[in-house]
Amino acid sequence: MERFKPDARGYYGAYGGAFIPEMLLPNVAELQANYLSIINTESFREAFHKLLRDYVGRPTPLFYSDNLSKRYHTQVLLKREDLCHTGAHKINNTIGQLLIAKHLNKQRIIAETGAGQHGVATATACALMGMECTVFMGSVDMQRQAHNVERMRMLGAQVIPAESGSKTLKDATNEAIREWIRHPKDTHYVIGSVVGPHPYPDMVALFQSVISEEIGKQVQEQFGKAHPDVVIACVGGGSNAIGAFYHFIDNEHTRLIAVEAGGMGLESGKTAASIALGRKGIIHGSKTYLMQTDDGQIVEPHSISAGLDYPGIGPAHAYLRDTNKIEVVSITDEAALKAGLMLTRTDGIIPALESAHTIAYLEHLQAGPDDVVVVNLSGRGDKDLITYQNYFNHEQ
Ligand SMILES: *Cc1c(COP(=O)(O)O)cnc(C)c1O
């Protein structure tokens, strides 16, 4: 079976492509021309999988939750990406991209970050591979994720605040792109999700597809089933979701459910449900769904979780939505916070607020008692303790 991929110009149907300033053309063209041939070499595959195994800790477990299964009358399995080194799936991608940067002789690494997880994963891999690292982060996010800022600095990265717009992920991405334009030759820009110009969405999806590869094997081993019945994942830019869906995209027996950040609710004007509310436009180098006003201004997103606080969505997800291969739902801030506390108390796992959105959806899921439902637990919640505490202290 042919793998899920964009066409030669980086399009998934009408979405994707590479809309970039002229200054970046040589850099992006170099990446486009080389990423697949590098990834397909034996030496790359060996180095990548060895690091995923011995450094990241893969395969991550697929944990059968007795408590959630009883509560929701179906078979609930948690794919434990929270157990990856640095606490989220992001490191699967940063390791892959740094190996590519080395092949292309780029010694300087830049990245953007929202929750700080991608920044930490990039700073970590840079420390390991001896590369110079600069991370751009919205100043609002630097406050809500102060702990991750300290981690990045300790790892030797420079963290530069983005002060424009809502001072969150979108603004950090703008700053990173500007920096790349200033230093196109010696610098590789490690994008943290399946967004950006071609080939990033495809390259990042390939690195994250290890998640669904493992899920397939684990469901077979644990249940003797060829595939799960349902896979649920949260979507910010869409990288953990595409990774968890990847090998099941053409399997019509597996329901793929993408959970967006509803924020204060879809009608509230304070939301990050970019597939539900977005319209076609161009953001950060690719054509996709994004939240915009009638005259094309980007609408500032809102989500309690910094990692989902993004007005766009990876182009593959826009295409999968249009072709009805994924179901798109949304969960509010409040429901996510409550589900995060619930999972902590039922299973002893404090989930990232992003991942808590997927747990919250279980209450709405219609599934049979024998259905195998895999929830991709994209990350751990240590970074979100203050947000959890603030919410529950106000509640009491
Ligand atoms: C970054 C992040 C996300 C959102 O990014 P995707 O590219 O949509 O996966 C979700 N969960 C966690 C824990 C994250 O760190």
The ligand as an ORCA input file, in Angstrom:
! r2SCAN-3c Opt
* xyz 0 1
  C       2.813     20.542     21.211
  C       1.882     19.643     21.866
  C       0.639     19.329     21.297
  C       0.121     19.983     20.044
  O       0.902     19.840     18.907
  P       0.529     18.851     17.732
  O       1.471     19.184     16.652
  O      -0.895     19.133     17.360
  O       0.701     17.484     18.251
  C      -0.166     18.412     21.932
  N       0.219     17.833     23.089
  C       1.399     18.118     23.678
  C       1.756     17.437     24.963
  C       2.269     19.030     23.094
  O       3.429     19.296     23.675
*
